[in-house]
Amino acid sequence: MSDQKIIYFPDTTNPVFNIEVSKFILNLHGIGIELGCGYTGVLRGNITVDIDKKVPASICCNCTNLPVKDNTFDYLIAMHILEHVKNPKDALLEWRRVIKKGGKIILVHPDVFYTGKQKSSDENLDKNPYNKHTYEMTMDQFLNWFRSLKNTGLKIIEMNEACPKWSFYIIFEKI
């Protein structure tokens, strides 16, 4: 594990993170979990999860198999995570499992219309192999994909641009 600590919102070194968090922070009430937190966190007191053992997260694991009980959290934050998982539907279902009925999943995703597809020659992949994108989409593609799913037990209650010309956010509620 690194000696580096998690920096919480607002992060003076990361204006994009601050813009994205400002879009949904008023929806966070109760006990939360943050997936793929890396070295930035939204709220102190949240359980933090990361797959990278170097990150000082509360739990080190894959975000598609969380070692927590069903219906534990009031909200789950997944900022720039879904594009890294092999099966996004399974990820959403796992995330739904750990939030309470009426709980929220807050998802922030890069908009591939603006960011473009990740290149295999991306130098960041050498620094962090967990940064590989396996599922990239625009906001409209995401909405169409989600609508095609059956029996998710989730409904979208808010969806909009997160950071202009960079990302979008979706707030789901467990029904």
N, C-alpha and C positions, 0 to 999 in steps of 0.2 A: 504494500500500500504506500502511496506517495505521502509526503509531508504536506502537500498542497491541500488547502481546505476548500470546502464548498463556499462559494460567494452567493449570497442571497439577494433577491430583488429588493431594491433596484441595484443593478450592477453597473457601476460607473465606467467599466471598460467594454460594455456590450450593449450599445443602443438598440440593436435589432431585438435582442432578448427583452429589453424593457418595453419596447413598443408592443411586442407580441403578448407579454404578460398583462399589460395594461388593458387589453381587450377582454380578458376573462376574469381578472382577479376578484371582482365584486361578486362572482358566483361561487367563491370558495367559502364554505361554512362547515364546521365540524372537523372530523378527522380525515386527513388526506394522505395519499401516497403519490410519489413522483417517480415515473419510470424513466430510465436512461438519463439520469440527472447530470452525469458528468461532474463538472466542477461548478455548475450553476444550479441554484435551487430557487424555487418560487417562494416558499414560506418556511421559516424555521419551525420545527416541530413536526413537519411532515415526515413520514417514513420515506427514505430515498432508496432507489433501486438502480443498480447498474451492473452490466455484465462484465465490465473491466475491473479486475482485481486491484488495479492501481488507484481507482477512484474511492474516496472515503465515504462510500454509501452505507446506509444502514444494513442493506441486504445485497449480496452479490449473487445474481442469478440471471437467467434468461427471462425476459419480460413476458414470455408466452407460457411460463410454468411457475407461477408465483407461489412461494411457500407460506401462504397465509390462508386463514379460514374464509369460508364463504361469507358474504355480506358484512365485511369488516369495516369498510371505509365509506365516508359520505361523498368523497370525490376522488378521482384519479386523474392525474395530469400526465399526458404523453406528448411532450414537445419534441417534434422531429424524431419520432421513434418508428411509426408505422412503415415508413419507407425502407426500414432496415430489416423487417421481419419477413420470413419466407412465406407465411400464410396469414395475411391480414385479417381474414374472417376469424380464424382460430384465435388470433390475438385479441380481437374485439370481444369475443365470447369469454375468454379468460379474464379480461378486464371487467366485463360485466359481472362475472362470478364474484369478484371480491368487493364490489360496491353494493351498498344497501338499496332496497327498493326506493325509488325517488332520488337516488344518488346520481351524481354527474360524472361523465367522462369528458374531459377537456382534451381535445386533440389539436395539435398545431402541426401543419404539414407544409413542406415547401411546394410552391406552385410551379410545376415543371414548365408551364407556359413561359414563365419569367426566368427560372433558374437554368433551364435546359437539362437534358439528361446528363447524369454523372458519367464522366469519361473513365475508362478503365486505367488510363494513365494518370489519374488524379493523384498528386503527390501526398494528399492527406491520407490515402489508403495505406501508404507505406508507414506513416506515423501511427495510424489507428485502424487496424483491420476491421474493427467493428463498425466503421463508418461506411461500409459498402451499401449502396442503395439497391434493393431488389424489387421495389415497387414504387414507381414514380407516376404522378398524375396531376392533372389540373383540378381546380375546385369542381368544375362541371363533371369531369370524369369520376371524381370521388363520389359525388352525389348520385350519379347514374349507377356506379358500382354498388353503393350502399342500398339503393332502392331495389337492386336485383337480388339482394340477400333475403333469405326467408327465415323467420323465427329468430331474430336476433335479440328480442326482448329489450330493444333500445329504440328511442325515437329522437330525432334531431329537433332540438328546441332553439338552436341558434347556429347560424353559419355565415361567415363573412370573411373579408380580407383581414389578415392579421397585420402583417407588415407590407405596406404598399410595394407592389412589384416584386414580392419575395415569397410570401406565405399566406395561408388561409387557416382559419380555426373553425372547429365544429364543437358544439356542446351537445352531448347526448344525455338523455335521462333514462334511467333504468325503469321499465314499466312492469 
